[in-house]
Amino acid sequence: MAPPIRFSFETTGVSRARLGTLETAHGTVDTPQFMPVGTQASVKAVTPTDLRATGTQILLANTYHLSLRPGEDRIARLGGLHRFMAWDGPILTDSGGFQVFSLGHLRTVDDDGVTFASHLDGSAQRLTPERAIAIQESLGSDIAMVLDHLVGSGASIQAVRDAMERTHRWAGRSLEARRRADQAVFGIVQGGIDRGLRAESARAIAARPFDGIAIGGLSVGESKAEMADALEVVAGVLADDPRPRYLMGVGAPDDFFVAIEHGVDLFDCVLPTRLARHGQLWTSRGRLRLGNAGLLDDPRPVDDACGCETCRDYSRAYLAHLFRAGELLVHRLTSVHNLTYTLDLMRAIRQGLRDGGYQALRDRVTSQFAAPSDDPQSTGNGPIQACSETDPASDLRLDE
């Protein structure tokens, strides 16, 4: 029999924004916190040693991808996901619902589950709420997610309602399928951008004995104002709920503040590493694009306020050269920097909530990412792209 779950969450509220400590079997997570995305048991281009150096406390891996390749049974035989990927810290596994949503015409949803064609070989696959839980239990993650039904922002209100109600039914089945007592399970709130449906879904998921509550169905094409409105509704329903809250698929620097002010504790997104591989860097003075010809003779670090390996050891000129030459090293160095920036920002947010410096930090970061940067070599031209697998910078829609 599995040992009792080692999972707890303690918070200190600062209005709706809150500081928290999440305890798992593989370590402690300080919240608010960002989770780098290791879709296929690997955060692209970086090692676990790199991740620890960036300040990473918890990672996300994906059920859909790992079940297809190399398969959850193989990972279990090899000692579980932590040993397989040489990461001894906490891991959250997504159920695969977003990836199935991304398949579009290659999938069919019914009340029992989802039938889809593998993006690897076209083979027929079936994912149900029970199967999603079973896969994650085989992987051995610290936190598992239920299978949900996600629809895009352009869906009709009836389609949104149908998907929400199916998500609620699947949530109940997921809890019934649970067998491991040492793995936390989070439910997922849906409801699109309709205020009434969002409130209904938040109440329905909060009424079930989940260990945490995720907010799904956002960053899929809606505006930032619409996302903020949906978060406002959910925050109102969950105002007195002590469980951790996880906003799925959001990772732009200016979006963190809006979500944290609505009680969000955890985030994940491919954006920091994806933009890094495309030569777009985040800095304490705004955005920097390696494709800018002015960087070719620039001896400065990417960000003189950053202590990451990239900024300590390499110049903008060198990174710009690697980027133009198509050298793979640039992917590692830029990813290390963007992850360090993101995790340092989370650390600064937590410190700001403690010492009263939060508002000044918020004003500075949101102005940097919503307007031209004060760095003449930065991109700084309007708001950052939303964190979505359908982001035009994507090099593979279903992958990180």
N, C-alpha and C positions, 0 to 999 in steps of 0.2 A: 504493500500500500504506500502511496506517495506520502511524504511528510507533510505536516500542516503548512499551509501557505505562509510564506514570509513576505508579507506585503502590508504596509501601513502608510498613512499620509497624514501629516500634521501641518496645519497652516497658521500663519499670523496675518490677519487681514489688515489691509491699509485701504480703507473704503472697499470697493470691489476688487481692486488689485490686491494680490496677496503673495506672501512669501510662503514657501512650503518645503517640506522634507519628505521625500518618497523613499521608503525602505523596501528593497527587494532582496531576493536570495543572493543576488550577485552584486549588491552594493547599494549605496545611497545616491539619490538624485536630488540636487537642489533645484527648486523651481521658483520662478519661471525658468524653463529649460528648453533648449533646441536639440532635436535628435537628427544627426546626419543620417542620410538614407543609404543603406547598403542593400539594395534591392536583391541581388543574387549572392548574399553573404559576403559582399565586398563593397565598400565605399570606393567608387571608381578612382583609380590611380594612386590611392593612399593606403598605407599599411596600418594595422592596429597601433603600432608604435607611433606613427604620425598622428593618429587620432588622439591618443593620450596626450601628446604634446600640444595639440590644439585646445585641450581642455574638455574634450568629449566625455560625457558621463554615461550616456545611453544611446544606443543605436536602434535603427529600424531596419528590419529585413522583411521580405515579401513572400507570402504563402503561395501565391500564384506561380511565381517564377521558380521557387525552390521545389515545389511539388512536381513541376515539369522537368526540371534539371537542377540537381542530380537526382531528385526524388527524396521525399521525407524519410523513407525507410532506410536508404543508404546513409543519410545524415545521422539517423538514430543509431545505426550499427557502428558508426564511426565516433560515437560518443556524444552526440547532440550538437546543436548549432554553435554553442559557445566554443567547444573544443574544435569543431570543424573549421571555424573561421579565426581561431586563436584570439578571441576577444573574451576576456573574463569579466567584463562589466555587464550591466543590465541590457537586455534586448527586448524590444517590442516587435511583434510580428503583425503586419497588416493582413487582413483576411483574403485579400485579392479582389475585393469588390470593385475597386477603382480600375484595376487592370482589365477586368472583364467588361466594365463599362466602356473602356477605351477601345475594345474590340469592335464596337459598332455592329456592322452587319454580320460579323462572324459569331455572334452569340444570340441565344434565344432564352428569355426569362419566362419561367412559369412559377406557380405557387410553391412548387417543391424545391426549385433551385435554378441553376443556370447551365445550359448546354452551350459549349463553345468549341471552336476549332483552335488547336494549339497554334500559336504564332511561330513555333519552331518547325513543325512538320505537317501541320494541317490535320492532325489526328483529332478525333472526337473526344472531348473531355466533359466531365460532369462535376459541378461544384454545388454542394448543398450546405446548409448551415451546419449540419452534423459533420460533413466531410471537412469543412473549413476548420472546425474545432479539433477534429482528429489529427489533421495535418500539423497544426500548431502544437498540439500535445506531443507529437512525435519529434518535432523540432526542439522542444524544450525551452521555448522563450519564457521570459519572466512575465510578460503581458501579452495576452492574445486578444484579438479583435473578432467580434461577431461578423458574419457575412451580412452585408446590407445591400439594398437596391438603390443605386444612385442614378439620377437622371440629370440631364444638362439644364442650364439656365433657361433655355428656350422652350422647355416642355410645357404642355398645357397644364392647367391647374388640376385636371382630373388625373393626368399621368403622374403628377407629383404626389397627389393623394394616394393613388394606387401603390406607388413605389414606397411611400412612407408606411402605409398599412402593412405591406408585405415585409418591410424591414422590421416592424414590430412583431409580426408573427415569427419571423426568422429569429428574432432576439430571444423569444421564449424557447424555441427549439434548441438554440445554442446553449442556453443554460441547462436544459434537460440533458444535452449531450455531453456536458462537462464531466470528465472523469478524474483529471489531475487536481489534487488538492493543493499543489504547490505552484500553481500558475494563476495569476490574476486574469480576469476576463472583463473587458470594457464593452458596454453597449454603445450604439451609435445613434445620435439624433439626426433625423432627416427633416424634410418639409420644405426644401427649396428656399425661396425668398419670400414666401407667403407668411405673414406674421401669425395668422391663426393656425396654420399647419405646423409651423415651427414650435409654437407654444404647446400644441397638442402632442407633438412628438417628444418634446422635452419632458412633459409630464409622464408620458407612457414609459419612456426609458428610465426615468428617475424612480418610477414605482417598482422597478425590478431590482433584484439583489445583485447588481453588478458591482465590481470593485472600483470602477471608474466610469466616466461618461465622456464619450467622444462626440465632437460636433463635425458631422460630415456634410457633403453636398455643397461645399463652398469652394471658392477659387476654381470654378468650372465655367467661367464666362461672365459672371455677374460683376457689377461695378463695386468699387470699394465702399461706396455709400450703402449699397444693398447688403453687402457682407456685414457692415457695422450694424445695420438695422436688424439683421437676423441674429447677430450676437447679443444685441440689446434684449431681444425677446427671450432668448435662452437664458441669459444672465438673470432676468427677472424671475423665471420659473425656478432656477437652481440657486436662488439667493442664499438659502439656508442649507444647501446640500454640502456635506463636508468632503465628498469624494473628489479625487483629481479630475480635471477637465482637460481634454486634449483636442485642439483644433487641428484637423487633418489637412495636410497639404498646403500650409501657409508658411512662407519663409522670407518675404521681403522685409527689410529692416523697418520701414515705416508701418507695416501692418502689425508688427509685434505689439506696439504700444496700444493700438485700438483694442486688440484682443485681450491683452493683459488687464486693461481697464474694465473689461467685461468678465474678469475672473478666470481667464484661461491660464493653465499651468504648463502645458506641454505643446510643442510644435514639431512638425517635421516638414521637410521640403527638399526637393532635388535642386532647387534654384542656386544655392551657393556653389555647388560643385559643377552643375551644368554650365552656368555662366562663366565659371573659371576656365572650363575647357574651351569655351568660345572666346577667351581672351578678355573677359569683362571682370574687373576687380572692384571690390568694395573697399573704401578707405575712410579714414577719419575726416577727410575733406571732400568726400563724395565718390563718384564713380571714375574709374580709369579704364581706358580701352587700349589694349596692347597693339591694336591695328593703327593707332595714331602715329604718323610718321615722326612727330616731334619727340617720341620716346627713344628713337634709335641712337641718339647721342646723349641721353639723360643718365648720368651716373648715380642718381639718387636711388634709394630704396623705394619700393612701391609706396610704403607708408612709414615715415620716420617715427610714428607713434605706435607702431606695431612691433612686437617682440618675436614674431614667428621666424622660423628658419629662413624662409624666403626673403623676408625683409632684413634679417641680420646679415645674410651672406651674398645676396645677389642684387644686381642693379636693374633698374627699369630697362636700360639698354640691352642687357643680356636676355631678359625675359622677352622683350620685343623681338630680338633676334631669333630665339627659340621658336616663338610663335610663328614668325614668317617662314622659318625653315621646316616647320612641321615636326619638330623634335618632340618625342613623347615626354621628355623630362618636364616640359612646360606644363603638362596636365597635372603632374604631381605638385610642382611648386605653386601654381596658381590655386589649386584646390586647397592646399595647406593654408595658404593665406586667407582665402575667403571663409573657410571654416573657422580659422582663428578669429577673424573679424566678427563673425556671427556669434561665436561662443563668448568672446570678450564683451560683446554688446549685451548678451544675456547676463553676464556677470555684473556689468555696469548697471543694468536695470535693477538687479537684485540689490546692489549697494545703494542705488538711488532711492529705492523703496525703504531702505533702512534709515538712511541719513537725511532724507528730504531733498536730495538732488535729482529726483526723478523727472520733475517737470522741465528743468533746464536741459537735461539729456534728451527728453522727448522733443523739445522745440528744436534743438540743434540737429538731431538725426532726421527728423521729418522734413526740415527745411533743406537739408543736403540732398535728400533723395526725391524731392518734389520740384526742385528748381536747379538751374545751372550751378555747378560746383564752383567753389572759389579756387580750385586747382585748375590752372589753365590747360593742363594736360588731361583732365578728366572728361568723361562723356557728359555727365550732368545735364541732360536735355530732356526733362520731363520725368514722370513717374516711372519707377521700375516695373518690369513686366510681372504679371501675376504668376504665382507658383502653380503651374499646371502642367500635366504631362502633355498637353496639347500646345504648349508654348512653342512659338515659331523657331526658337533657338534649339529645339529638341533635335537630337541626332537619332532617336528611336523612340517612338511614342510610348511603347510599352515598357521601356527600360529607363534606368536613371540617366 
